[in-house]
Amino acid sequence: MKNIDTKILDINFSLDKNLISLPENVYAIKVHNIDSNYYFKIAVKHDSFCPNISSSYEESQFLDYLSNLEYKLIEEYYKSKNKQKPENYSTVLEIITNEKGELYRLAKAV
C-alpha cells in the first residue's frame, strides 16, 4: 500500500456525496492518541476489492479485515517515526473509496 495525501479526511461529507470528487481506492483514518491527546491522519492507496455485503457473516468478515488493516497501518505509522505505538488510541474517522472513486464506507466516532 502506498501512502497518499490525507486531504480526503478534511472533506465535509454532509454534502451530497455525488458532488464530491474523491480519489480511487483510498483507505484513510484519523486517529486520536488518547495518551498524548494528539490526532494524526493516515491515508493509503489500497488494491482491495470493496465487496457487496449481503449477510451478517460477510459483514463480520469485512469488519475483521478492516480492524486488522487499521492495526497494521497504525503500527507502521509509529514504526516509520521510530516511536512506540500508544496503548490508548481511538479511530475517529474512517473513509474507504472504491475503484471508481465512490465513497464506499464512512465511519465516524460520536
All heavy atoms as an XYZ file, in Angstrom:
913
protein
N       0.833     -1.172      0.000
C       0.000      0.000      0.000
C       0.881      1.238      0.000
O       1.892      1.275      0.675
C      -0.919      0.009      1.211
C      -2.058     -0.947      1.092
S      -3.172     -0.864      2.485
C      -2.468     -2.149      3.484
N       0.458      2.199     -0.745
C       1.238      3.432     -0.906
C       0.579      4.559     -0.114
O      -0.623      4.784     -0.206
C       1.266      3.779     -2.392
C       1.992      5.044     -2.712
C       1.891      5.366     -4.187
C       2.390      6.774     -4.406
N       2.025      7.297     -5.689
N       1.405      5.289      0.673
C       0.895      6.453      1.398
C       0.479      7.531      0.409
O       1.156      7.739     -0.600
C       1.956      7.025      2.328
C       2.166      6.168      3.547
O       1.328      5.366      3.897
N       3.301      6.337      4.192
N      -0.608      8.221      0.702
C      -1.080      9.304     -0.152
C      -1.490     10.488      0.711
O      -1.486     10.406      1.932
C      -2.253      8.854     -1.055
C      -3.436      8.369     -0.207
C      -1.813      7.774     -2.024
C      -4.696      8.133     -1.001
N      -1.877     11.581      0.064
C      -2.288     12.799      0.756
C      -3.514     12.520      1.630
O      -4.424     11.797      1.232
C      -2.618     13.863     -0.289
C      -2.787     15.244      0.300
O      -2.782     15.387      1.535
O      -2.925     16.193     -0.481
N      -3.553     13.129      2.807
C      -4.649     12.884      3.753
C      -5.788     13.898      3.627
O      -6.674     13.923      4.471
C      -4.118     12.908      5.197
O      -3.538     14.181      5.463
C      -3.100     11.805      5.441
N      -5.813     14.708      2.588
C      -6.859     15.733      2.433
C      -8.269     15.152      2.421
O      -9.217     15.826      2.778
C      -6.635     16.541      1.150
C      -5.457     17.465      1.224
C      -5.289     18.238     -0.072
C      -4.047     19.096     -0.015
N      -3.780     19.756     -1.292
N      -8.398     13.896      2.020
C      -9.721     13.268      1.981
C     -10.377     13.280      3.362
O     -11.590     13.320      3.487
C      -9.637     11.829      1.424
C     -11.044     11.277      1.140
C      -8.858     10.917      2.335
C     -11.060      9.977      0.375
N      -9.571     13.292      4.419
C     -10.112     13.289      5.778
C     -10.664     14.645      6.195
O     -11.283     14.769      7.236
C      -9.035     12.830      6.770
C      -8.645     11.355      6.617
C      -7.337     11.075      7.308
C      -9.742     10.460      7.156
N     -10.441     15.677      5.384
C     -10.921     17.020      5.697
C     -12.196     17.397      4.938
O     -12.695     18.502      5.068
C      -9.825     18.049      5.396
C      -8.585     17.807      6.236
O      -8.732     17.418      7.414
O      -7.478     18.000      5.714
N     -12.719     16.494      4.127
C     -13.909     16.768      3.322
C     -15.158     16.765      4.196
O     -15.296     15.945      5.095
C     -14.049     15.720      2.192
C     -12.882     15.857      1.215
C     -15.372     15.872      1.467
C     -12.848     14.770      0.158
N     -16.083     17.674      3.913
C     -17.363     17.727      4.614
C     -18.319     16.756      3.927
O     -18.880     17.057      2.892
C     -17.918     19.148      4.598
C     -19.243     19.261      5.313
O     -19.781     18.275      5.811
N     -19.776     20.451      5.358
N     -18.512     15.589      4.524
C     -19.343     14.563      3.910
C     -20.824     14.735      4.204
O     -21.619     13.884      3.891
C     -18.884     13.170      4.339
C     -17.636     12.736      3.634
C     -16.409     12.841      4.262
C     -17.684     12.245      2.351
C     -15.256     12.444      3.618
C     -16.536     11.848      1.691
C     -15.313     11.955      2.327
N     -21.211     15.857      4.796
C     -22.632     16.092      4.987
C     -23.257     16.592      3.686
O     -24.455     16.672      3.555
C     -22.869     17.099      6.117
O     -22.309     18.346      5.788
N     -22.423     16.915      2.719
C     -22.905     17.333      1.402
C     -23.338     16.111      0.606
O     -23.038     14.975      0.971
C     -21.788     18.059      0.645
C     -21.232     19.320      1.308
C     -20.018     19.804      0.530
C     -22.285     20.396      1.356
N     -24.008     16.343     -0.513
C     -24.375     15.252     -1.405
C     -23.093     14.592     -1.895
O     -22.256     15.235     -2.514
C     -25.190     15.790     -2.580
C     -25.619     14.712     -3.551
O     -25.258     13.533     -3.362
O     -26.323     15.055     -4.514
N     -22.924     13.296     -1.625
C     -21.671     12.628     -1.959
C     -21.397     12.612     -3.466
O     -20.269     12.439     -3.889
C     -21.630     11.211     -1.393
C     -22.576     10.241     -2.047
C     -22.425      8.868     -1.442
C     -23.316      7.881     -2.165
N     -23.174      6.542     -1.654
N     -22.413     12.785     -4.291
C     -22.205     12.800     -5.741
C     -21.529     14.084     -6.213
O     -21.036     14.155     -7.323
C     -23.536     12.607     -6.473
C     -24.144     11.248     -6.193
O     -23.438     10.261     -6.056
N     -25.453     11.208     -6.081
N     -21.525     15.125     -5.383
C     -20.902     16.382     -5.760
C     -19.418     16.422     -5.408
O     -18.715     17.335     -5.803
C     -21.611     17.554     -5.056
C     -23.083     17.734     -5.374
C     -23.674     18.867     -4.536
C     -23.293     18.009     -6.851
N     -18.939     15.435     -4.681
C     -17.562     15.413     -4.213
C     -16.734     14.486     -5.092
O     -17.099     13.347     -5.330
C     -17.490     14.933     -2.753
C     -18.316     15.850     -1.858
C     -16.057     14.880     -2.266
C     -18.475     15.331     -0.440
N     -15.612     14.988     -5.580
C     -14.697     14.171     -6.360
C     -13.682     13.543     -5.410
O     -12.963     14.244     -4.708
C     -13.985     15.050     -7.393
O     -13.023     14.297     -8.076
N     -13.653     12.224     -5.370
C     -12.774     11.510     -4.452
C     -11.730     10.713     -5.215
O     -11.982     10.251     -6.329
C     -13.593     10.556     -3.579
C     -14.670     11.180     -2.703
C     -15.518     10.098     -2.060
C     -14.040     12.066     -1.656
N     -10.566     10.507     -4.621
C      -9.566      9.648     -5.262
C      -9.997      8.185     -5.222
O     -10.794      7.787     -4.366
C      -8.309      9.883     -4.415
C      -8.796     10.400     -3.110
C     -10.099     11.093     -3.372
N      -9.474      7.394     -6.128
C      -9.835      5.980     -6.229
C      -9.044      5.139     -5.236
O      -7.882      5.434     -4.945
C      -9.548      5.468     -7.645
C     -10.297      6.207     -8.718
C      -9.794      5.861    -10.113
O      -8.761      5.179    -10.247
O     -10.445      6.298    -11.065
N      -9.677      4.084     -4.736
C      -9.028      3.073     -3.894
C      -8.239      3.653     -2.723
O      -7.044      3.415     -2.582
C      -8.113      2.185     -4.736
C      -8.881      1.308     -5.682
O     -10.007      0.935     -5.415
N      -8.284      0.996     -6.810
N      -8.921      4.404     -1.882
C      -8.269      5.010     -0.727
C      -8.828      4.416      0.562
O     -10.031      4.196      0.695
C      -8.486      6.544     -0.713
C      -8.013      7.162      0.594
C      -7.764      7.185     -1.876
N      -7.926      4.149      1.495
C      -8.294      3.805      2.865
C      -7.630      4.866      3.723
O      -6.403      5.010      3.715
C      -7.790      2.408      3.256
C      -8.098      2.076      4.700
C      -9.388      1.716      5.079
C      -7.127      2.147      5.685
C      -9.690      1.423      6.405
C      -7.422      1.859      7.008
C      -8.698      1.491      7.356
O      -9.004      1.220      8.665
N      -8.427      5.647      4.447
C      -7.896      6.755      5.247
C      -8.520      6.731      6.633
O      -9.710      6.465      6.779
C      -8.189      8.084      4.557
N      -7.688      7.031      7.633
C      -8.177      7.082      9.009
C      -7.603      8.298      9.727
O      -6.505      8.753      9.417
C      -7.833      5.803      9.811
C      -6.332      5.515      9.790
C      -8.641      4.626      9.347
C      -5.913      4.325     10.641
N      -8.391      8.817     10.645
C      -7.943      9.864     11.558
C      -8.001      9.237     12.941
O      -9.043      8.722     13.349
C      -8.851     11.091     11.484
C      -8.415     12.221     12.388
C      -9.327     13.433     12.222
C      -8.893     14.581     13.103
N      -9.797     15.739     12.938
N      -6.877      9.293     13.649
C      -6.739      8.574     14.909
C      -6.405      9.549     16.032
O      -5.614     10.477     15.856
C      -5.632      7.497     14.800
C      -5.465      6.741     16.098
C      -5.932      6.542     13.655
N      -7.024      9.311     17.185
C      -6.753     10.110     18.377
C      -5.869      9.287     19.309
O      -6.276      8.229     19.785
C      -8.067     10.465     19.074
C      -7.904     11.263     20.316
N      -8.811     11.203     21.343
C      -6.959     12.142     20.719
C      -8.434     12.012     22.321
N      -7.303     12.577     21.969
N      -4.651      9.788     19.550
C      -3.765      9.183     20.536
C      -4.218      9.736     21.881
O      -3.962     10.887     22.214
C      -2.312      9.549     20.243
C      -1.347      9.023     21.282
O      -1.728      8.713     22.415
N      -0.087      8.936     20.900
N      -4.903      8.942     22.651
C      -5.506      9.390     23.899
C      -4.438      9.739     24.941
O      -4.593     10.684     25.708
C      -6.492      8.327     24.434
C      -7.630      8.155     23.420
C      -7.033      8.700     25.803
C      -8.502      6.951     23.650
N      -3.339      8.988     24.942
C      -2.277      9.217     25.921
C      -1.684     10.621     25.820
O      -1.401     11.254     26.824
C      -1.160      8.183     25.771
C      -1.650      6.770     26.058
O      -2.614      6.618     26.837
O      -1.062      5.822     25.507
N      -1.482     11.103     24.588
C      -0.857     12.422     24.411
C      -1.832     13.470     23.877
O      -1.423     14.586     23.562
C       0.340     12.316     23.470
O      -0.098     11.925     22.183
N      -3.110     13.098     23.737
C      -4.138     13.978     23.190
C      -3.706     14.567     21.842
O      -3.802     15.754     21.585
C      -4.506     15.099     24.165
C      -5.835     15.730     23.802
O      -6.683     15.088     23.205
N      -6.000     16.990     24.144
N      -3.231     13.696     20.962
C      -2.714     14.075     19.654
C      -3.517     13.342     18.581
O      -3.824     12.157     18.728
C      -1.225     13.677     19.582
C      -0.589     13.829     18.245
C      -0.273     15.078     17.737
C      -0.286     12.706     17.469
C       0.328     15.211     16.499
C       0.318     12.836     16.228
C       0.623     14.085     15.754
O       1.210     14.217     14.529
N      -3.864     14.055     17.514
C      -4.572     13.457     16.380
C      -3.599     13.307     15.216
O      -2.792     14.197     14.957
C      -5.736     14.343     15.934
C      -6.882     14.371     16.919
C      -6.879     15.259     17.980
C      -7.956     13.503     16.786
C      -7.926     15.282     18.892
C      -9.010     13.521     17.686
C      -8.985     14.415     18.740
O     -10.014     14.431     19.628
N      -3.686     12.195     14.513
C      -2.880     12.029     13.310
C      -3.718     11.366     12.224
O      -4.736     10.732     12.501
C      -1.594     11.246     13.593
C      -1.795      9.850     14.121
C      -1.805      8.760     13.268
C      -1.941      9.631     15.484
C      -1.969      7.471     13.753
C      -2.097      8.344     15.988
C      -2.111      7.270     15.120
N      -3.281     11.552     10.981
C      -4.019     11.050      9.826
C      -3.121     10.134      9.007
O      -1.938     10.407      8.853
C      -4.470     12.210      8.941
C      -5.362     13.209      9.635
C      -5.616     14.400      8.727
C      -6.389     15.481      9.433
N      -6.547     16.666      8.585
N      -3.723      9.087      8.497
C      -3.027      8.153      7.615
C      -3.951      7.880      6.430
O      -5.137      7.622      6.607
C      -2.729      6.813      8.315
C      -1.956      7.023      9.613
C      -1.961      5.880      7.382
C      -1.833      5.764     10.457
N      -3.399      7.946      5.235
C      -4.161      7.593      4.029
C      -3.262      6.776      3.118
O      -2.111      7.136      2.892
C      -4.650      8.850      3.311
N      -3.799      5.669      2.629
C      -3.050      4.800      1.724
C      -3.929      4.414      0.546
O      -5.156      4.406      0.639
C      -2.537      3.522      2.433
C      -1.514      3.853      3.503
C      -3.674      2.709      3.006
N      -3.283      4.094     -0.550
C      -3.979      3.570     -1.718
C      -4.069      2.065     -1.512
O      -3.087      1.424     -1.159
C      -3.193      3.900     -2.971
C      -3.980      3.873     -4.219
C      -3.380      4.900     -5.172
C      -4.198      5.162     -6.373
N      -5.421      5.825     -6.211
N      -5.241      1.500     -1.678
C      -5.410      0.060     -1.475
C      -5.726     -0.628     -2.793
O      -6.179     -0.007     -3.749
C      -6.503     -0.228     -0.434
C      -7.894      0.100     -0.898
N      -8.613     -0.734     -1.699
C      -8.675      1.179     -0.674
C      -9.803     -0.199     -1.953
N      -9.860      0.965     -1.342
N      -5.442     -1.919     -2.839
C      -5.741     -2.739     -4.014
C      -6.880     -3.709     -3.724
O      -7.107     -4.640     -4.470
C      -4.501     -3.534     -4.432
C      -3.377     -2.640     -4.882
O      -3.650     -1.551     -5.418
O      -2.213     -3.025     -4.680
N      -7.559     -3.480     -2.625
C      -8.599     -4.405     -2.194
C      -9.891     -4.206     -2.973
O     -10.184     -3.115     -3.449
C      -8.894     -4.216     -0.710
O      -7.747     -4.448      0.039
N     -10.646     -5.262     -3.026
C     -11.968     -5.236     -3.626
C     -12.957     -4.795     -2.553
O     -12.893     -5.256     -1.423
C     -12.304     -6.638     -4.136
C     -13.712     -6.796     -4.607
C     -14.144     -6.182     -5.768
C     -14.607     -7.553     -3.885
C     -15.447     -6.323     -6.204
C     -15.914     -7.718     -4.308
C     -16.324     -7.098     -5.475
N     -13.845     -3.893     -2.899
C     -14.895     -3.448     -1.969
C     -16.126     -4.321     -2.206
O     -16.845     -4.130     -3.185
C     -15.217     -1.974     -2.189
S     -13.850     -0.870     -1.800
N     -16.372     -5.277     -1.327
C     -17.425     -6.273     -1.586
C     -18.838     -5.723     -1.419
O     -19.071     -4.772     -0.685
C     -17.143     -7.339     -0.522
C     -16.521     -6.586      0.599
C     -15.713     -5.496     -0.042
N     -19.763     -6.364     -2.120
C     -21.185     -6.128     -1.889
C     -21.591     -7.079     -0.777
O     -21.730     -8.282     -0.996
C     -22.016     -6.416     -3.153
C     -21.777     -5.384     -4.218
O     -21.552     -4.224     -3.910
N     -21.804     -5.809     -5.476
N     -21.755     -6.543      0.415
C     -22.031     -7.363      1.582
C     -23.520     -7.690      1.636
O     -24.362     -6.797      1.601
C     -21.575     -6.635      2.855
C     -20.059     -6.451      2.798
C     -22.001     -7.385      4.101
C     -19.493     -5.575      3.877
N     -23.819     -8.996      1.715
C     -25.228     -9.396      1.699
C     -25.622    -10.255      2.903
O     -26.746    -10.732      2.961
C     -25.534    -10.157      0.406
O     -24.713    -11.293      0.304
N     -24.702    -10.450      3.844
C     -25.061    -11.233      5.033
C     -24.276    -10.715      6.231
O     -23.268    -10.034      6.080
C     -24.753    -12.721      4.813
O     -23.362    -12.944      4.807
N     -24.746    -11.060      7.399
C     -24.044    -10.635      8.619
C     -22.673    -11.302      8.707
O     -21.728    -10.723      9.222
C     -24.876    -10.925      9.856
O     -25.176    -12.292      9.946
N     -22.552    -12.512      8.179
C     -21.259    -13.200      8.167
C     -20.255    -12.430      7.308
O     -19.117    -12.210      7.723
C     -21.419    -14.630      7.651
C     -20.099    -15.351      7.509
C     -19.434    -15.841      8.628
C     -19.512    -15.504      6.258
C     -18.210    -16.487      8.501
C     -18.291    -16.139      6.126
C     -17.641    -16.631      7.241
O     -16.433    -17.257      7.110
N     -20.671    -12.033      6.104
C     -19.787    -11.270      5.214
C     -19.402     -9.932      5.843
O     -18.265     -9.492      5.733
C     -20.455    -11.038      3.862
C     -20.575    -12.279      3.020
C     -21.375    -12.045      1.754
O     -22.021    -10.985      1.613
O     -21.365    -12.947      0.900
N     -20.359     -9.296      6.503
C     -20.079     -8.032      7.174
C     -19.063     -8.236      8.299
O     -18.120     -7.456      8.448
C     -21.358     -7.416      7.732
C     -21.124     -6.089      8.404
C     -22.410     -5.446      8.902
O     -23.443     -6.132      8.983
O     -22.363     -4.262      9.223
N     -19.228     -9.289      9.058
C     -18.299     -9.600     10.142
C     -16.896     -9.852      9.604
O     -15.903     -9.368     10.162
C     -18.800    -10.821     10.914
O     -17.877    -11.197     11.889
N     -16.805    -10.606      8.524
C     -15.509    -10.887      7.897
C     -14.836     -9.592      7.421
O     -13.643     -9.394      7.615
C     -15.670    -11.842      6.715
C     -16.094    -13.235      7.098
C     -15.007    -13.971      7.826
O     -15.038    -14.062      9.049
N     -14.055    -14.500      7.105
N     -15.609     -8.716      6.804
C     -15.068     -7.466      6.289
C     -14.633     -6.553      7.433
O     -13.583     -5.922      7.369
C     -16.091     -6.759      5.392
C     -15.542     -5.552      4.705
C     -14.533     -5.671      3.764
C     -16.034     -4.290      4.994
C     -14.012     -4.554      3.128
C     -15.519     -3.167      4.358
C     -14.508     -3.302      3.424
N     -15.409     -6.496      8.508
C     -15.037     -5.669      9.658
C     -13.781     -6.206     10.342
O     -12.943     -5.422     10.808
C     -16.201     -5.560     10.642
C     -17.400     -4.765     10.137
C     -18.533     -4.802     11.159
C     -17.029     -3.339      9.788
N     -13.614     -7.517     10.364
C     -12.373     -8.104     10.880
C     -11.183     -7.689     10.017
O     -10.116     -7.337     10.524
C     -12.453     -9.632     10.917
C     -13.300    -10.155     12.055
O     -13.629     -9.363     12.979
O     -13.637    -11.354     12.022
N     -11.377     -7.737      8.704
C     -10.326     -7.310      7.773
C      -9.951     -5.847      8.022
O      -8.772     -5.495      8.104
C     -10.797     -7.513      6.329
C      -9.952     -6.794      5.324
C      -8.706     -7.291      4.948
C     -10.394     -5.599      4.749
C      -7.921     -6.612      4.035
C      -9.606     -4.929      3.837
C      -8.382     -5.434      3.483
O      -7.605     -4.762      2.581
N     -10.962     -4.980      8.174
C     -10.698     -3.552      8.410
C      -9.989     -3.330      9.740
O      -9.092     -2.481      9.835
C     -12.001     -2.750      8.366
C     -12.668     -2.623      7.013
C     -13.956     -1.806      7.142
C     -11.737     -1.993      5.999
N     -10.371     -4.070     10.747
C      -9.729     -3.953     12.047
C      -8.245     -4.311     11.952
O      -7.379     -3.611     12.503
C     -10.440     -4.859     13.050
O      -9.810     -4.797     14.298
N      -7.940     -5.380     11.261
C      -6.543     -5.785     11.077
C      -5.773     -4.757     10.256
O      -4.612     -4.454     10.554
C      -6.460     -7.160     10.415
C      -6.917     -8.267     11.319
O      -6.798     -8.172     12.544
N      -7.461     -9.321     10.742
N      -6.407     -4.233      9.219
C      -5.769     -3.223      8.386
C      -5.454     -1.976      9.203
O      -4.346     -1.429      9.143
C      -6.675     -2.879      7.203
C      -6.179     -1.798      6.246
C      -4.845     -2.184      5.622
C      -7.224     -1.544      5.168
N      -6.413     -1.523      9.984
C      -6.211     -0.346     10.836
C      -5.057     -0.568     11.809
O      -4.180      0.277     11.963
C      -7.492     -0.047     11.609
C      -7.360      1.054     12.629
C      -8.591      1.157     13.498
O      -9.679      1.428     12.956
O      -8.458      0.953     14.716
N      -5.037     -1.712     12.458
C      -3.988     -2.038     13.423
C      -2.608     -1.984     12.761
O      -1.673     -1.380     13.292
C      -4.247     -3.420     14.022
C      -3.216     -3.843     15.031
C      -3.316     -3.455     16.362
C      -2.123     -4.628     14.650
C      -2.361     -3.838     17.294
C      -1.170     -5.006     15.575
C      -1.291     -4.606     16.891
O      -0.336     -4.975     17.808
N      -2.491     -2.613     11.599
C      -1.209     -2.650     10.886
C      -0.786     -1.253     10.430
O       0.394     -0.899     10.506
C      -1.274     -3.598      9.685
C      -1.348     -5.034     10.058
C      -0.035     -5.472     10.670
C      -0.038     -6.964     10.898
N       1.101     -7.410     11.666
N      -1.727     -0.456      9.945
C      -1.385      0.901      9.500
C      -0.868      1.756     10.646
O       0.118      2.474     10.499
C      -2.592      1.578      8.856
C      -2.903      1.192      7.430
C      -4.158      1.903      6.955
C      -1.752      1.519      6.520
N      -1.530      1.688     11.779
C      -1.097      2.472     12.936
C       0.266      1.985     13.419
O       1.145      2.788     13.728
C      -2.148      2.416     14.063
C      -3.421      3.144     13.596
C      -1.613      3.036     15.349
C      -4.606      2.981     14.504
N       0.457      0.682     13.420
C       1.746      0.113     13.812
C       2.860      0.604     12.874
O       3.929      1.019     13.335
C       1.633     -1.409     13.766
C       2.762     -2.150     14.386
C       2.453     -3.638     14.431
O       2.373     -4.274     13.357
O       2.288     -4.161     15.545
N       2.616      0.568     11.580
C       3.611      1.016     10.601
C       3.854      2.523     10.692
O       4.980      2.989     10.500
C       3.191      0.631      9.180
C       3.276     -0.847      8.910
C       4.682     -1.410      9.051
O       5.650     -0.756      8.609
O       4.819     -2.495      9.638
N       2.803      3.279     10.969
C       2.941      4.733     11.122
C       3.935      5.046     12.242
O       4.849      5.842     12.063
C       1.574      5.350     11.428
C       1.612      6.831     11.751
C       1.623      7.784     10.735
C       1.632      7.269     13.072
C       1.653      9.132     11.033
C       1.661      8.620     13.381
C       1.670      9.546     12.351
O       1.706     10.889     12.661
N       3.757      4.420     13.385
C       4.646      4.683     14.514
C       6.041      4.104     14.281
O       7.039      4.683     14.693
C       4.040      4.182     15.825
C       3.111      5.209     16.410
C       1.751      5.180     16.151
C       3.600      6.255     17.178
C       0.901      6.149     16.653
C       2.762      7.231     17.688
C       1.418      7.169     17.421
O       0.588      8.144     17.908
N       6.121      2.958     13.607
C       7.427      2.377     13.297
C       8.211      3.318     12.381
O       9.417      3.499     12.554
C       7.245      1.015     12.620
C       8.523      0.219     12.502
C       8.308     -1.088     11.765
C       7.477     -2.043     12.565
N       7.348     -3.366     11.904
N       7.537      3.946     11.416
C       8.214      4.861     10.489
C       8.722      6.113     11.204
O       9.624      6.779     10.732
C       7.283      5.257      9.340
O       6.287      6.160      9.791
N       8.137      6.437     12.332
C       8.552      7.608     13.119
C       9.487      7.207     14.268
O       9.827      8.033     15.104
C       7.335      8.328     13.673
C       6.366      8.784     12.595
C       5.797     10.100     12.954
C       4.876     10.581     11.878
N       5.550     11.340     10.856
N       9.868      5.921     14.303
C      10.727      5.385     15.365
C      10.169      5.651     16.756
O      10.887      6.023     17.675
C      12.155      5.937     15.257
C      12.845      5.472     13.996
O      12.685      4.324     13.599
N      13.581      6.364     13.371
N       8.863      5.468     16.877
C       8.184      5.651     18.154
C       7.387      4.397     18.475
O       7.051      3.618     17.590
C       7.238      6.854     18.107
C       7.946      8.176     17.944
C       6.953      9.303     18.002
C       7.656     10.642     17.902
N       6.713     11.744     17.976
N       7.059      4.249     19.743
C       6.239      3.119     20.171
C       4.763      3.464     19.993
O       4.329      4.569     20.311
C       6.522      2.793     21.630
C       5.834      1.541     22.090
C       6.255      1.157     23.499
O       7.064      1.833     24.116
N       5.700      0.071     24.001
N       4.020      2.508     19.488
C       2.578      2.695     19.300
C       1.915      2.935     20.650
O       2.247      2.264     21.630
C       1.994      1.452     18.634
C       0.567      1.599     18.192
C       0.107      0.362     17.495
C      -0.537     -0.488     18.531
N      -1.214     -1.647     18.109
N       0.981      3.899     20.731
C       0.327      4.174     22.017
C      -0.559      3.011     22.452
O      -1.079      2.270     21.625
C      -0.511      5.418     21.734
C      -0.771      5.373     20.274
C       0.445      4.744     19.660
N      -0.711      2.890     23.749
C      -1.589      1.849     24.276
C      -3.056      2.243     24.134
O      -3.918      1.395     23.973
C      -1.267      1.597     25.742
C       0.058      0.901     25.948
C       0.297      0.562     27.407
O      -0.687      0.389     28.153
O       1.464      0.466     27.785
N      -3.339      3.540     24.204
C      -4.719      4.026     24.160
C      -4.909      4.951     22.964
O      -4.388      6.060     22.947
C      -5.052      4.785     25.452
C      -4.904      3.911     26.667
O      -5.548      2.885     26.771
N      -4.039      4.314     27.585
N      -5.656      4.466     21.998
C      -5.977      5.288     20.833
C      -7.369      4.924     20.335
O      -7.905      3.869     20.656
C      -4.935      5.138     19.721
C      -4.838      3.750     19.133
C      -5.660      3.376     18.076
C      -3.945      2.817     19.627
C      -5.583      2.112     17.536
C      -3.856      1.554     19.100
C      -4.676      1.201     18.046
O      -4.603     -0.053     17.507
N      -7.933      5.839     19.559
C      -9.278      5.633     19.034
C      -9.355      6.189     17.615
O      -8.905      7.305     17.364
C     -10.277      6.357     19.930
O     -11.562      6.309     19.383
N      -9.928      5.416     16.713
C     -10.136      5.906     15.355
C     -11.399      6.760     15.356
O     -12.467      6.287     15.738
C     -10.268      4.747     14.367
O      -9.080      3.971     14.417
C     -10.503      5.243     12.952
N     -11.267      8.023     14.964
C     -12.410      8.936     14.996
C     -13.061      9.097     13.617
O     -14.191      9.559     13.527
C     -12.024     10.312     15.586
C     -11.643     10.174     17.045
C     -10.913     10.969     14.811
N     -12.340      8.715     12.557
C     -12.888      8.819     11.208
C     -12.227      7.769     10.327
O     -11.010      7.578     10.385
C     -12.630     10.218     10.639
C     -13.129     10.523      9.232
C     -14.644     10.409      9.148
C     -12.698     11.915      8.814
N     -13.045      7.071      9.536
C     -12.540      6.074      8.601
C     -13.258      6.268      7.268
O     -14.482      6.375      7.238
C     -12.797      4.670      9.140
C     -12.378      3.565      8.199
C     -12.740      2.196      8.753
O     -13.936      1.961      9.035
O     -11.830      1.383      8.887
N     -12.471      6.335      6.202
C     -13.037      6.534      4.864
C     -12.434      5.510      3.917
O     -11.222      5.297      3.919
C     -12.727      7.957      4.338
C     -13.365      9.006      5.251
C     -13.203      8.115      2.894
C     -12.915     10.415      4.956
N     -13.294      4.895      3.111
C     -12.834      3.981      2.071
C     -13.528      4.373      0.770
O     -14.741      4.590      0.752
C     -13.178      2.513      2.399
C     -12.578      2.108      3.733
C     -12.691      1.592      1.279
C     -13.000      0.727      4.195
N     -12.746      4.466     -0.303
C     -13.332      4.685     -1.625
C     -13.060      3.441     -2.477
O     -12.108      2.707     -2.240
C     -12.754      5.929     -2.337
O     -11.357      5.757     -2.548
C     -12.994      7.185     -1.507
N     -13.908      3.242     -3.465
C     -13.754      2.075     -4.334
C     -12.934      2.427     -5.581
O     -12.386      3.518     -5.698
C     -15.121      1.479     -4.693
C     -15.974      2.417     -5.519
O     -15.500      3.404     -6.078
N     -17.255      2.099     -5.605
N     -12.897      1.480     -6.516
C     -12.091      1.650     -7.735
C     -12.627      2.742     -8.662
O     -11.935      3.174     -9.570
C     -11.970      0.319     -8.489
C     -13.250     -0.199     -9.109
C     -14.183     -0.910     -8.114
O     -13.812     -1.121     -6.959
O     -15.314     -1.235     -8.522
N     -13.850      3.224     -8.419
C     -14.417      4.309     -9.230
C     -14.297      5.659     -8.533
O     -14.780      6.664     -9.048
C     -15.894      4.022     -9.510
C     -16.128      2.769    -10.317
C     -17.615      2.520    -10.475
C     -17.871      1.219    -11.185
N     -19.297      0.893    -11.238
N     -13.713      5.687     -7.350
C     -13.616      6.929     -6.592
C     -14.912      7.277     -5.882
O     -15.130      8.406     -5.477
N     -15.763      6.278     -5.687
C     -17.024      6.491     -4.970
C     -16.816      6.175     -3.496
O     -16.034      5.279     -3.151
C     -18.109      5.572     -5.532
C     -18.418      5.815     -6.987
C     -19.287      4.724     -7.590
O     -19.299      3.581     -7.077
O     -19.945      5.020     -8.598
N     -17.525      6.897     -2.656
C     -17.454      6.645     -1.227
C     -18.035      5.265     -0.939
O     -19.189      4.994     -1.250
C     -18.229      7.722     -0.466
C     -18.174      7.656      1.050
C     -16.745      7.816      1.550
C     -19.062      8.734      1.646
N     -17.240      4.372     -0.387
C     -17.685      3.015     -0.077
C     -18.057      2.885      1.393
O     -19.045      2.251      1.741
C     -16.590      2.010     -0.430
C     -16.953      0.595     -0.068
C     -17.860     -0.123     -0.842
C     -16.417     -0.014      1.057
C     -18.226     -1.415     -0.503
C     -16.769     -1.314      1.395
C     -17.671     -2.014      0.612
O     -18.030     -3.287      0.957
N     -17.248      3.501      2.255
C     -17.509      3.417      3.694
C     -17.078      4.715      4.361
O     -16.009      5.231      4.089
C     -16.734      2.245      4.300
C     -16.858      2.128      5.807
C     -16.110      0.886      6.296
N     -15.963      0.848      7.722
C     -16.869      0.406      8.584
N     -18.032     -0.035      8.122
N     -16.635      0.396      9.880
N     -17.934      5.199      5.222
C     -17.643      6.378      6.045
C     -18.065      6.036      7.458
O     -19.238      5.757      7.701
C     -18.408      7.604      5.539
C     -18.344      8.854      6.401
C     -16.930      9.396      6.476
C     -19.280      9.929      5.857
N     -17.117      6.014      8.372
C     -17.417      5.705      9.766
C     -16.840      6.816     10.633
O     -15.656      7.132     10.535
C     -16.816      4.360     10.159
N     -17.702      7.424     11.441
C     -17.295      8.499     12.349
C     -17.598      8.088     13.781
O     -18.650      7.517     14.052
C     -18.064      9.796     12.063
C     -17.779     10.420     10.742
C     -18.594     11.716     10.607
C     -18.379     12.369      9.273
N     -19.126     13.638      9.182
N     -16.673      8.409     14.676
C     -16.940      8.187     16.105
C     -17.752      9.351     16.627
O     -17.551     10.486     16.227
C     -15.630      8.080     16.861
N     -18.706      9.051     17.488
C     -19.516     10.116     18.074
C     -19.332     10.160     19.568
O     -18.916      9.261     20.204
C     -21.009      9.943     17.747
C     -21.245     10.212     16.286
C     -21.507      8.575     18.110
